[in-house]
Amino acid sequence: MKSVLIVDDSVVSRKMLAKLIESSGYTVASQAINGKEALELYKKLSPDVVTMDITMPEMNGMDALKMIRDYDPDAKVILITAAGQIEKKELAMEYGAAAFITKPYDNQDILDAIEKC
């Protein structure tokens, strides 16, 4: 069973993702509110997959993606971001993102991305 680390500064977004992930048979390893916390939790828990927002306080998702992938080149990180951030998709793929999904997203897109990881 895959474990997923959810990273988003929005409590509502984290709750919605956690419910979706758990109802689909995956485990939520933990939740983080910013990229700094995500990096610490990734090192501690080694989740199979990370879902990460881009716009967050303290450390954004792009910086966290880069640092997680520097720490673990095999890390599977799915970036989930508000529409209008599409210009970041190219950079995200360059940094090694497993997928790039824009909000509002279709639940199936999230599950497909986790499955591909």
QUIJO-V720346 format. One record per residue. N is the residue number from 1. RES is the residue in three letters. SS is DSSP state (A for helix, B for strand, O for the rest). PSI is psi in whole degrees, -180 to 180 (none if undefined). OMEGA is omega as a letter, one per 30 degrees, with the letter a starting at -180 (* if undefined). Layout:
n=[N/N]
res=[RES/RES]
ss=[SS/SS]
psi=[PSI/PSI]
omega=[OMEGA/OMEGA]
This chain:
n=[1/2/3/4/5/6/7/8/9/10/11/12/13/14/15/16/17/18/19/20/21/22/23/24/25/26/27/28/29/30/31/32/33/34/35/36/37/38/39/40/41/42/43/44/45/46/47/48/49/50/51/52/53/54/55/56/57/58/59/60/61/62/63/64/65/66/67/68/69/70/71/72/73/74/75/76/77/78/79/80/81/82/83/84/85/86/87/88/89/90/91/92/93/94/95/96/97/98/99/100/101/102/103/104/105/106/107/108/109/110/111/112/113/114/115/116/117]
res=[MET/LYS/SER/VAL/LEU/ILE/VAL/ASP/ASP/SER/VAL/VAL/SER/ARG/LYS/MET/LEU/ALA/LYS/LEU/ILE/GLU/SER/SER/GLY/TYR/THR/VAL/ALA/SER/GLN/ALA/ILE/ASN/GLY/LYS/GLU/ALA/LEU/GLU/LEU/TYR/LYS/LYS/LEU/SER/PRO/ASP/VAL/VAL/THR/MET/ASP/ILE/THR/MET/PRO/GLU/MET/ASN/GLY/MET/ASP/ALA/LEU/LYS/MET/ILE/ARG/ASP/TYR/ASP/PRO/ASP/ALA/LYS/VAL/ILE/LEU/ILE/THR/ALA/ALA/GLY/GLN/ILE/GLU/LYS/LYS/GLU/LEU/ALA/MET/GLU/TYR/GLY/ALA/ALA/ALA/PHE/ILE/THR/LYS/PRO/TYR/ASP/ASN/GLN/ASP/ILE/LEU/ASP/ALA/ILE/GLU/LYS/CYS]
ss=[O/O/B/B/B/B/B/O/O/O/A/A/A/A/A/A/A/A/A/A/A/A/A/O/O/O/B/B/B/B/B/B/O/O/A/A/A/A/A/A/A/A/A/A/A/O/O/O/B/B/B/B/B/O/O/O/O/O/O/O/A/A/A/A/A/A/A/A/A/A/A/O/O/O/O/O/B/B/B/B/B/B/O/O/O/O/O/A/A/A/A/A/A/A/O/O/O/O/B/B/B/B/B/O/O/O/A/A/A/A/A/A/A/A/A/A/O]
psi=[128/140/141/132/123/126/114/140/-10/121/-43/-47/-43/-43/-44/-44/-43/-44/-45/-48/-46/-37/-13/9/9/166/137/110/-43/179/144/152/-8/173/-34/-48/-39/-44/-45/-46/-37/-46/-36/-41/-20/59/159/-36/148/130/130/131/159/-48/105/156/166/-61/124/171/-32/-45/-41/-42/-49/-44/-38/-43/-30/-40/-43/97/-17/3/139/106/124/118/132/121/161/147/151/-9/13/-27/-18/-10/-45/-46/-40/-43/-36/-38/-10/22/141/-30/160/113/134/144/149/136/161/132/-37/-32/-40/-49/-39/-42/-42/-44/-41/-30/none]
omega=[a/l/a/l/a/a/l/l/l/l/a/l/l/a/a/l/a/l/l/a/a/a/l/l/l/l/l/a/l/l/l/a/l/a/a/l/l/a/l/a/l/a/a/a/a/l/l/a/l/l/a/l/l/a/a/l/l/l/a/a/l/l/l/l/a/a/l/l/l/l/a/a/l/a/l/a/l/l/l/a/l/l/a/l/a/l/l/a/a/l/l/l/l/l/l/l/l/l/l/a/l/l/f/a/l/a/a/l/l/a/l/a/l/a/l/l/*]
